[in-house]
Each structure stands twice: as structure tokens, then as C-alpha cells.
Amino acid sequence: EACVACHGEQGDGGHGGGPTLVGGLPLETIVAVSQAGRNTMPPFGRAYSEADLRDVAAYIVEVLAK
């Protein structure tokens, strides 16, 4: 839910200023940016556990990027 507001349901970006997540970002990069934030993206490291963020990153890499 937190991701969809800016990145869209399919991760294609353009919603609320979020860039596309489709296209092969490395899992570790997604986790790091999710935890610490970047540019206009707020950090989610306090709101979600690292395991939760890794699960979301795995979904992005394995499902959305294909």
C-alpha cells in the first residue's frame, strides 16, 4: 500500500512522482532505498522490518520486473 501511492500497482511509476520499479533494480538497492529513503521518497526502515522490506523487494525483482 505504501508503495502503490507513488509507484503504481504495477510498479510503472508516475504516480505521486515515484519512478518506475520495472526494469531490473538490484534487490539490495531496493532494500537500501526502502530503508533510508532517497530524493522525495521517505524512509520506511522504522515503519517496516528489514524482513518485510526484503519481501517487498523480492516481489519487485521477481514479479514486477518481468
N, CA, C and O atoms as a Maestro MAE file, in Angstrom:
{
 s_m_m2io_version
 :::
 2.0.0
}

f_m_ct {
 s_m_title
 :::
 protein
 m_atom[264] {
  # First column is atom index #
  i_m_mmod_type
  r_m_x_coord
  r_m_y_coord
  r_m_z_coord
  i_m_residue_number
  s_m_chain_name
  s_m_pdb_residue_name
  s_m_pdb_atom_name
  i_m_atomic_number
  :::
  1 25 0.819 -1.197 0.000 1 A "GLU " " N  " 7
  2 3 0.000 0.000 0.000 1 A "GLU " " CA " 6
  3 2 0.861 1.258 0.000 1 A "GLU " " C  " 6
  4 15 0.559 2.216 -0.712 1 A "GLU " " O  " 8
  5 25 1.912 1.263 0.780 2 A "ALA " " N  " 7
  6 3 2.773 2.446 0.840 2 A "ALA " " CA " 6
  7 2 3.453 2.686 -0.497 2 A "ALA " " C  " 6
  8 15 3.674 3.835 -0.879 2 A "ALA " " O  " 8
  9 25 3.781 1.636 -1.203 3 A "CYS " " N  " 7
  10 3 4.495 1.763 -2.481 3 A "CYS " " CA " 6
  11 2 3.568 2.214 -3.608 3 A "CYS " " C  " 6
  12 15 3.960 3.008 -4.463 3 A "CYS " " O  " 8
  13 25 2.344 1.706 -3.603 4 A "VAL " " N  " 7
  14 3 1.405 1.933 -4.697 4 A "VAL " " CA " 6
  15 2 1.087 3.406 -4.892 4 A "VAL " " C  " 6
  16 15 0.903 3.850 -6.025 4 A "VAL " " O  " 8
  17 25 1.020 4.164 -3.823 5 A "ALA " " N  " 7
  18 3 0.652 5.578 -3.927 5 A "ALA " " CA " 6
  19 2 1.566 6.332 -4.889 5 A "ALA " " C  " 6
  20 15 1.106 7.219 -5.607 5 A "ALA " " O  " 8
  21 25 2.829 5.998 -4.910 6 A "CYS " " N  " 7
  22 3 3.793 6.704 -5.775 6 A "CYS " " CA " 6
  23 2 4.266 5.882 -6.971 6 A "CYS " " C  " 6
  24 15 4.544 6.438 -8.033 6 A "CYS " " O  " 8
  25 25 4.358 4.576 -6.807 7 A "HIS " " N  " 7
  26 3 4.928 3.731 -7.858 7 A "HIS " " CA " 6
  27 2 3.876 3.003 -8.688 7 A "HIS " " C  " 6
  28 15 4.214 2.396 -9.705 7 A "HIS " " O  " 8
  29 25 2.602 3.049 -8.275 8 A "GLY " " N  " 7
  30 3 1.531 2.392 -9.008 8 A "GLY " " CA " 6
  31 2 1.444 0.908 -8.703 8 A "GLY " " C  " 6
  32 15 2.388 0.307 -8.189 8 A "GLY " " O  " 8
  33 25 0.290 0.322 -9.031 9 A "GLU " " N  " 7
  34 3 0.054 -1.096 -8.738 9 A "GLU " " CA " 6
  35 2 0.995 -2.023 -9.491 9 A "GLU " " C  " 6
  36 15 1.335 -3.101 -9.002 9 A "GLU " " O  " 8
  37 25 1.411 -1.612 -10.668 10 A "GLN " " N  " 7
  38 3 2.307 -2.440 -11.478 10 A "GLN " " CA " 6
  39 2 3.756 -1.990 -11.386 10 A "GLN " " C  " 6
  40 15 4.619 -2.514 -12.090 10 A "GLN " " O  " 8
  41 25 4.027 -1.012 -10.513 11 A "GLY " " N  " 7
  42 3 5.392 -0.534 -10.346 11 A "GLY " " CA " 6
  43 2 5.900 0.315 -11.491 11 A "GLY " " C  " 6
  44 15 7.105 0.513 -11.641 11 A "GLY " " O  " 8
  45 25 4.970 0.820 -12.308 12 A "ASP " " N  " 7
  46 3 5.369 1.555 -13.503 12 A "ASP " " CA " 6
  47 2 5.665 3.030 -13.267 12 A "ASP " " C  " 6
  48 15 6.051 3.736 -14.198 12 A "ASP " " O  " 8
  49 25 5.492 3.501 -12.045 13 A "GLY " " N  " 7
  50 3 5.849 4.875 -11.691 13 A "GLY " " CA " 6
  51 2 4.879 5.906 -12.227 13 A "GLY " " C  " 6
  52 15 3.842 5.580 -12.804 13 A "GLY " " O  " 8
  53 25 5.252 7.176 -12.016 14 A "GLY " " N  " 7
  54 3 4.435 8.271 -12.497 14 A "GLY " " CA " 6
  55 2 3.294 8.657 -11.586 14 A "GLY " " C  " 6
  56 15 2.581 9.619 -11.871 14 A "GLY " " O  " 8
  57 25 3.104 7.944 -10.513 15 A "HIS " " N  " 7
  58 3 2.027 8.208 -9.568 15 A "HIS " " CA " 6
  59 2 2.634 8.915 -8.363 15 A "HIS " " C  " 6
  60 15 3.435 8.318 -7.644 15 A "HIS " " O  " 8
  61 25 2.279 10.140 -8.135 16 A "GLY " " N  " 7
  62 3 2.831 10.857 -6.990 16 A "GLY " " CA " 6
  63 2 4.319 11.110 -7.105 16 A "GLY " " C  " 6
  64 15 4.985 11.368 -6.102 16 A "GLY " " O  " 8
  65 25 4.848 11.039 -8.312 17 A "GLY " " N  " 7
  66 3 6.259 11.341 -8.513 17 A "GLY " " CA " 6
  67 2 7.205 10.167 -8.416 17 A "GLY " " C  " 6
  68 15 8.410 10.341 -8.599 17 A "GLY " " O  " 8
  69 25 6.703 8.976 -8.134 18 A "GLY " " N  " 7
  70 3 7.577 7.814 -7.987 18 A "GLY " " CA " 6
  71 2 8.076 7.291 -9.321 18 A "GLY " " C  " 6
  72 15 7.308 7.215 -10.280 18 A "GLY " " O  " 8
  73 25 9.357 6.928 -9.400 19 A "PRO " " N  " 7
  74 3 9.894 6.370 -10.640 19 A "PRO " " CA " 6
  75 2 9.447 4.921 -10.836 19 A "PRO " " C  " 6
  76 15 8.926 4.291 -9.916 19 A "PRO " " O  " 8
  77 25 9.654 4.413 -12.022 20 A "THR " " N  " 7
  78 3 9.323 3.024 -12.300 20 A "THR " " CA " 6
  79 2 10.190 2.079 -11.468 20 A "THR " " C  " 6
  80 15 11.359 2.355 -11.195 20 A "THR " " O  " 8
  81 25 9.592 0.976 -11.079 21 A "LEU " " N  " 7
  82 3 10.330 -0.083 -10.385 21 A "LEU " " CA " 6
  83 2 10.580 -1.249 -11.330 21 A "LEU " " C  " 6
  84 15 11.269 -2.209 -10.984 21 A "LEU " " O  " 8
  85 25 10.020 -1.154 -12.512 22 A "VAL " " N  " 7
  86 3 10.154 -2.195 -13.515 22 A "VAL " " CA " 6
  87 2 11.441 -1.941 -14.289 22 A "VAL " " C  " 6
  88 15 11.662 -0.843 -14.800 22 A "VAL " " O  " 8
  89 25 12.277 -2.949 -14.371 23 A "GLY " " N  " 7
  90 3 13.456 -2.771 -15.192 23 A "GLY " " CA " 6
  91 2 14.763 -3.182 -14.567 23 A "GLY " " C  " 6
  92 15 15.828 -2.803 -15.056 23 A "GLY " " O  " 8
  93 25 14.709 -3.944 -13.507 24 A "GLY " " N  " 7
  94 3 15.923 -4.575 -13.054 24 A "GLY " " CA " 6
  95 2 16.756 -3.892 -11.999 24 A "GLY " " C  " 6
  96 15 17.983 -3.981 -12.050 24 A "GLY " " O  " 8
  97 25 16.157 -3.223 -11.057 25 A "LEU " " N  " 7
  98 3 16.940 -2.731 -9.921 25 A "LEU " " CA " 6
  99 2 17.386 -3.915 -9.076 25 A "LEU " " C  " 6
  100 15 16.604 -4.842 -8.861 25 A "LEU " " O  " 8
  101 25 18.621 -3.907 -8.594 26 A "PRO " " N  " 7
  102 3 19.076 -4.998 -7.727 26 A "PRO " " CA " 6
  103 2 18.298 -5.019 -6.405 26 A "PRO " " C  " 6
  104 15 17.938 -3.971 -5.869 26 A "PRO " " O  " 8
  105 25 18.051 -6.200 -5.903 27 A "LEU " " N  " 7
  106 3 17.315 -6.374 -4.653 27 A "LEU " " CA " 6
  107 2 17.920 -5.541 -3.529 27 A "LEU " " C  " 6
  108 15 17.190 -4.880 -2.790 27 A "LEU " " O  " 8
  109 25 19.225 -5.562 -3.393 28 A "GLU " " N  " 7
  110 3 19.880 -4.827 -2.302 28 A "GLU " " CA " 6
  111 2 19.671 -3.320 -2.423 28 A "GLU " " C  " 6
  112 15 19.563 -2.628 -1.410 28 A "GLU " " O  " 8
  113 25 19.614 -2.812 -3.632 29 A "THR " " N  " 7
  114 3 19.357 -1.387 -3.838 29 A "THR " " CA " 6
  115 2 17.943 -1.039 -3.404 29 A "THR " " C  " 6
  116 15 17.726 -0.021 -2.746 29 A "THR " " O  " 8
  117 25 16.992 -1.869 -3.765 30 A "ILE " " N  " 7
  118 3 15.600 -1.636 -3.377 30 A "ILE " " CA " 6
  119 2 15.467 -1.647 -1.862 30 A "ILE " " C  " 6
  120 15 14.789 -0.789 -1.296 30 A "ILE " " O  " 8
  121 25 16.099 -2.596 -1.205 31 A "VAL " " N  " 7
  122 3 16.042 -2.672 0.260 31 A "VAL " " CA " 6
  123 2 16.667 -1.429 0.876 31 A "VAL " " C  " 6
  124 15 16.080 -0.822 1.772 31 A "VAL " " O  " 8
  125 25 17.840 -1.047 0.413 32 A "ALA " " N  " 7
  126 3 18.546 0.105 0.985 32 A "ALA " " CA " 6
  127 2 17.752 1.397 0.818 32 A "ALA " " C  " 6
  128 15 17.641 2.183 1.758 32 A "ALA " " O  " 8
  129 25 17.203 1.617 -0.367 33 A "VAL " " N  " 7
  130 3 16.418 2.833 -0.606 33 A "VAL " " CA " 6
  131 2 15.128 2.793 0.205 33 A "VAL " " C  " 6
  132 15 14.694 3.819 0.728 33 A "VAL " " O  " 8
  133 25 14.517 1.625 0.313 34 A "SER " " N  " 7
  134 3 13.298 1.498 1.120 34 A "SER " " CA " 6
  135 2 13.563 1.823 2.585 34 A "SER " " C  " 6
  136 15 12.744 2.463 3.244 34 A "SER " " O  " 8
  137 25 14.695 1.384 3.084 35 A "GLN " " N  " 7
  138 3 15.036 1.636 4.486 35 A "GLN " " CA " 6
  139 2 15.385 3.096 4.747 35 A "GLN " " C  " 6
  140 15 14.892 3.686 5.709 35 A "GLN " " O  " 8
  141 25 16.218 3.677 3.915 36 A "ALA " " N  " 7
  142 3 16.770 5.008 4.184 36 A "ALA " " CA " 6
  143 2 16.080 6.140 3.436 36 A "ALA " " C  " 6
  144 15 16.211 7.302 3.821 36 A "ALA " " O  " 8
  145 25 15.346 5.817 2.371 37 A "GLY " " N  " 7
  146 3 14.743 6.845 1.541 37 A "GLY " " CA " 6
  147 2 15.751 7.400 0.553 37 A "GLY " " C  " 6
  148 15 16.950 7.137 0.646 37 A "GLY " " O  " 8
  149 25 15.238 8.179 -0.401 38 A "ARG " " N  " 7
  150 3 16.109 8.817 -1.397 38 A "ARG " " CA " 6
  151 2 15.286 9.887 -2.113 38 A "ARG " " C  " 6
  152 15 14.119 9.677 -2.442 38 A "ARG " " O  " 8
  153 25 15.912 11.024 -2.342 39 A "ASN " " N  " 7
  154 3 15.248 12.144 -3.015 39 A "ASN " " CA " 6
  155 2 13.916 12.443 -2.320 39 A "ASN " " C  " 6
  156 15 13.916 12.815 -1.146 39 A "ASN " " O  " 8
  157 25 12.791 12.291 -3.008 40 A "THR " " N  " 7
  158 3 11.494 12.594 -2.390 40 A "THR " " CA " 6
  159 2 10.867 11.392 -1.693 40 A "THR " " C  " 6
  160 15 9.813 11.526 -1.071 40 A "THR " " O  " 8
  161 25 11.492 10.226 -1.784 41 A "MET " " N  " 7
  162 3 10.946 9.037 -1.126 41 A "MET " " CA " 6
  163 2 11.331 9.037 0.345 41 A "MET " " C  " 6
  164 15 12.511 9.139 0.682 41 A "MET " " O  " 8
  165 25 10.334 8.924 1.224 42 A "PRO " " N  " 7
  166 3 10.642 8.886 2.654 42 A "PRO " " CA " 6
  167 2 11.230 7.537 3.054 42 A "PRO " " C  " 6
  168 15 11.036 6.546 2.349 42 A "PRO " " O  " 8
  169 25 11.941 7.486 4.168 43 A "PRO " " N  " 7
  170 3 12.458 6.205 4.656 43 A "PRO " " CA " 6
  171 2 11.341 5.374 5.283 43 A "PRO " " C  " 6
  172 15 10.458 5.907 5.955 43 A "PRO " " O  " 8
  173 25 11.392 4.078 5.058 44 A "PHE " " N  " 7
  174 3 10.410 3.163 5.637 44 A "PHE " " CA " 6
  175 2 11.048 2.184 6.614 44 A "PHE " " C  " 6
  176 15 10.397 1.240 7.060 44 A "PHE " " O  " 8
  177 25 12.314 2.402 6.946 45 A "GLY " " N  " 7
  178 3 13.045 1.494 7.821 45 A "GLY " " CA " 6
  179 2 12.504 1.393 9.233 45 A "GLY " " C  " 6
  180 15 12.711 0.382 9.904 45 A "GLY " " O  " 8
  181 25 11.821 2.416 9.688 46 A "ARG " " N  " 7
  182 3 11.231 2.365 11.032 46 A "ARG " " CA " 6
  183 2 9.814 1.810 11.010 46 A "ARG " " C  " 6
  184 15 9.344 1.254 12.002 46 A "ARG " " O  " 8
  185 25 9.144 1.960 9.894 47 A "ALA " " N  " 7
  186 3 7.755 1.517 9.782 47 A "ALA " " CA " 6
  187 2 7.638 0.026 9.467 47 A "ALA " " C  " 6
  188 15 6.646 -0.612 9.822 47 A "ALA " " O  " 8
  189 25 8.656 -0.528 8.798 48 A "TYR " " N  " 7
  190 3 8.624 -1.926 8.379 48 A "TYR " " CA " 6
  191 2 9.934 -2.600 8.769 48 A "TYR " " C  " 6
  192 15 10.991 -1.969 8.784 48 A "TYR " " O  " 8
  193 25 9.851 -3.880 9.082 49 A "SER " " N  " 7
  194 3 11.061 -4.629 9.426 49 A "SER " " CA " 6
  195 2 11.899 -4.857 8.166 49 A "SER " " C  " 6
  196 15 11.404 -4.744 7.044 49 A "SER " " O  " 8
  197 25 13.165 -5.177 8.372 50 A "GLU " " N  " 7
  198 3 14.025 -5.480 7.227 50 A "GLU " " CA " 6
  199 2 13.490 -6.683 6.464 50 A "GLU " " C  " 6
  200 15 13.558 -6.720 5.235 50 A "GLU " " O  " 8
  201 25 12.958 -7.665 7.181 51 A "ALA " " N  " 7
  202 3 12.395 -8.846 6.522 51 A "ALA " " CA " 6
  203 2 11.216 -8.462 5.631 51 A "ALA " " C  " 6
  204 15 11.093 -8.967 4.516 51 A "ALA " " O  " 8
  205 25 10.353 -7.576 6.113 52 A "ASP " " N  " 7
  206 3 9.221 -7.118 5.302 52 A "ASP " " CA " 6
  207 2 9.703 -6.382 4.057 52 A "ASP " " C  " 6
  208 15 9.192 -6.608 2.961 52 A "ASP " " O  " 8
  209 25 10.688 -5.503 4.229 53 A "LEU " " N  " 7
  210 3 11.216 -4.756 3.088 53 A "LEU " " CA " 6
  211 2 11.894 -5.687 2.088 53 A "LEU " " C  " 6
  212 15 11.814 -5.461 0.880 53 A "LEU " " O  " 8
  213 25 12.557 -6.723 2.576 54 A "ARG " " N  " 7
  214 3 13.178 -7.709 1.677 54 A "ARG " " CA " 6
  215 2 12.108 -8.487 0.902 54 A "ARG " " C  " 6
  216 15 12.290 -8.796 -0.276 54 A "ARG " " O  " 8
  217 25 11.002 -8.797 1.566 55 A "ASP " " N  " 7
  218 3 9.903 -9.484 0.877 55 A "ASP " " CA " 6
  219 2 9.338 -8.622 -0.249 55 A "ASP " " C  " 6
  220 15 9.088 -9.114 -1.349 55 A "ASP " " O  " 8
  221 25 9.141 -7.342 0.031 56 A "VAL " " N  " 7
  222 3 8.639 -6.422 -0.993 56 A "VAL " " CA " 6
  223 2 9.652 -6.303 -2.130 56 A "VAL " " C  " 6
  224 15 9.279 -6.334 -3.302 56 A "VAL " " O  " 8
  225 25 10.921 -6.166 -1.788 57 A "ALA " " N  " 7
  226 3 11.972 -6.062 -2.807 57 A "ALA " " CA " 6
  227 2 12.013 -7.323 -3.671 57 A "ALA " " C  " 6
  228 15 12.175 -7.235 -4.888 57 A "ALA " " O  " 8
  229 25 11.868 -8.482 -3.055 58 A "ALA " " N  " 7
  230 3 11.863 -9.741 -3.810 58 A "ALA " " CA " 6
  231 2 10.678 -9.781 -4.773 58 A "ALA " " C  " 6
  232 15 10.813 -10.244 -5.906 58 A "ALA " " O  " 8
  233 25 9.531 -9.304 -4.329 59 A "TYR " " N  " 7
  234 3 8.354 -9.238 -5.201 59 A "TYR " " CA " 6
  235 2 8.638 -8.331 -6.401 59 A "TYR " " C  " 6
  236 15 8.313 -8.674 -7.537 59 A "TYR " " O  " 8
  237 25 9.237 -7.186 -6.141 60 A "ILE " " N  " 7
  238 3 9.556 -6.248 -7.224 60 A "ILE " " CA " 6
  239 2 10.503 -6.902 -8.227 60 A "ILE " " C  " 6
  240 15 10.280 -6.826 -9.435 60 A "ILE " " O  " 8
  241 25 11.550 -7.537 -7.734 61 A "VAL " " N  " 7
  242 3 12.561 -8.146 -8.605 61 A "VAL " " CA " 6
  243 2 12.001 -9.357 -9.351 61 A "VAL " " C  " 6
  244 15 12.258 -9.523 -10.544 61 A "VAL " " O  " 8
  245 25 11.242 -10.197 -8.659 62 A "GLU " " N  " 7
  246 3 10.808 -11.464 -9.247 62 A "GLU " " CA " 6
  247 2 9.511 -11.371 -10.042 62 A "GLU " " C  " 6
  248 15 9.308 -12.136 -10.985 62 A "GLU " " O  " 8
  249 25 8.634 -10.444 -9.672 63 A "VAL " " N  " 7
  250 3 7.326 -10.388 -10.329 63 A "VAL " " CA " 6
  251 2 7.176 -9.143 -11.207 63 A "VAL " " C  " 6
  252 15 6.865 -9.252 -12.393 63 A "VAL " " O  " 8
  253 25 7.394 -7.981 -10.634 64 A "LEU " " N  " 7
  254 3 7.151 -6.750 -11.387 64 A "LEU " " CA " 6
  255 2 8.159 -6.522 -12.497 64 A "LEU " " C  " 6
  256 15 7.813 -5.962 -13.538 64 A "LEU " " O  " 8
  257 25 9.377 -6.937 -12.300 65 A "ALA " " N  " 7
  258 3 10.425 -6.675 -13.292 65 A "ALA " " CA " 6
  259 2 10.314 -7.570 -14.520 65 A "ALA " " C  " 6
  260 15 11.060 -7.392 -15.483 65 A "ALA " " O  " 8
  261 25 9.404 -8.518 -14.497 66 A "LYS " " N  " 7
  262 3 9.278 -9.450 -15.636 66 A "LYS " " CA " 6
  263 2 8.157 -9.060 -16.560 66 A "LYS " " C  " 6
  264 15 7.919 -9.736 -17.561 66 A "LYS " " O  " 8
  :::
 }
 m_bond[263] {
  # First column is bond index #
  i_m_from
  i_m_to
  i_m_order
  :::
  1 1 2 1
  2 2 3 1
  3 3 4 2
  4 3 5 1
  5 5 6 1
  6 6 7 1
  7 7 8 2
  8 7 9 1
  9 9 10 1
  10 10 11 1
  11 11 12 2
  12 11 13 1
  13 13 14 1
  14 14 15 1
  15 15 16 2
  16 15 17 1
  17 17 18 1
  18 18 19 1
  19 19 20 2
  20 19 21 1
  21 21 22 1
  22 22 23 1
  23 23 24 2
  24 23 25 1
  25 25 26 1
  26 26 27 1
  27 27 28 2
  28 27 29 1
  29 29 30 1
  30 30 31 1
  31 31 32 2
  32 31 33 1
  33 33 34 1
  34 34 35 1
  35 35 36 2
  36 35 37 1
  37 37 38 1
  38 38 39 1
  39 39 40 2
  40 39 41 1
  41 41 42 1
  42 42 43 1
  43 43 44 2
  44 43 45 1
  45 45 46 1
  46 46 47 1
  47 47 48 2
  48 47 49 1
  49 49 50 1
  50 50 51 1
  51 51 52 2
  52 51 53 1
  53 53 54 1
  54 54 55 1
  55 55 56 2
  56 55 57 1
  57 57 58 1
  58 58 59 1
  59 59 60 2
  60 59 61 1
  61 61 62 1
  62 62 63 1
  63 63 64 2
  64 63 65 1
  65 65 66 1
  66 66 67 1
  67 67 68 2
  68 67 69 1
  69 69 70 1
  70 70 71 1
  71 71 72 2
  72 71 73 1
  73 73 74 1
  74 74 75 1
  75 75 76 2
  76 75 77 1
  77 77 78 1
  78 78 79 1
  79 79 80 2
  80 79 81 1
  81 81 82 1
  82 82 83 1
  83 83 84 2
  84 83 85 1
  85 85 86 1
  86 86 87 1
  87 87 88 2
  88 87 89 1
  89 89 90 1
  90 90 91 1
  91 91 92 2
  92 91 93 1
  93 93 94 1
  94 94 95 1
  95 95 96 2
  96 95 97 1
  97 97 98 1
  98 98 99 1
  99 99 100 2
  100 99 101 1
  101 101 102 1
  102 102 103 1
  103 103 104 2
  104 103 105 1
  105 105 106 1
  106 106 107 1
  107 107 108 2
  108 107 109 1
  109 109 110 1
  110 110 111 1
  111 111 112 2
  112 111 113 1
  113 113 114 1
  114 114 115 1
  115 115 116 2
  116 115 117 1
  117 117 118 1
  118 118 119 1
  119 119 120 2
  120 119 121 1
  121 121 122 1
  122 122 123 1
  123 123 124 2
  124 123 125 1
  125 125 126 1
  126 126 127 1
  127 127 128 2
  128 127 129 1
  129 129 130 1
  130 130 131 1
  131 131 132 2
  132 131 133 1
  133 133 134 1
  134 134 135 1
  135 135 136 2
  136 135 137 1
  137 137 138 1
  138 138 139 1
  139 139 140 2
  140 139 141 1
  141 141 142 1
  142 142 143 1
  143 143 144 2
  144 143 145 1
  145 145 146 1
  146 146 147 1
  147 147 148 2
  148 147 149 1
  149 149 150 1
  150 150 151 1
  151 151 152 2
  152 151 153 1
  153 153 154 1
  154 154 155 1
  155 155 156 2
  156 155 157 1
  157 157 158 1
  158 158 159 1
  159 159 160 2
  160 159 161 1
  161 161 162 1
  162 162 163 1
  163 163 164 2
  164 163 165 1
  165 165 166 1
  166 166 167 1
  167 167 168 2
  168 167 169 1
  169 169 170 1
  170 170 171 1
  171 171 172 2
  172 171 173 1
  173 173 174 1
  174 174 175 1
  175 175 176 2
  176 175 177 1
  177 177 178 1
  178 178 179 1
  179 179 180 2
  180 179 181 1
  181 181 182 1
  182 182 183 1
  183 183 184 2
  184 183 185 1
  185 185 186 1
  186 186 187 1
  187 187 188 2
  188 187 189 1
  189 189 190 1
  190 190 191 1
  191 191 192 2
  192 191 193 1
  193 193 194 1
  194 194 195 1
  195 195 196 2
  196 195 197 1
  197 197 198 1
  198 198 199 1
  199 199 200 2
  200 199 201 1
  201 201 202 1
  202 202 203 1
  203 203 204 2
  204 203 205 1
  205 205 206 1
  206 206 207 1
  207 207 208 2
  208 207 209 1
  209 209 210 1
  210 210 211 1
  211 211 212 2
  212 211 213 1
  213 213 214 1
  214 214 215 1
  215 215 216 2
  216 215 217 1
  217 217 218 1
  218 218 219 1
  219 219 220 2
  220 219 221 1
  221 221 222 1
  222 222 223 1
  223 223 224 2
  224 223 225 1
  225 225 226 1
  226 226 227 1
  227 227 228 2
  228 227 229 1
  229 229 230 1
  230 230 231 1
  231 231 232 2
  232 231 233 1
  233 233 234 1
  234 234 235 1
  235 235 236 2
  236 235 237 1
  237 237 238 1
  238 238 239 1
  239 239 240 2
  240 239 241 1
  241 241 242 1
  242 242 243 1
  243 243 244 2
  244 243 245 1
  245 245 246 1
  246 246 247 1
  247 247 248 2
  248 247 249 1
  249 249 250 1
  250 250 251 1
  251 251 252 2
  252 251 253 1
  253 253 254 1
  254 254 255 1
  255 255 256 2
  256 255 257 1
  257 257 258 1
  258 258 259 1
  259 259 260 2
  260 259 261 1
  261 261 262 1
  262 262 263 1
  263 263 264 2
  :::
 }
}
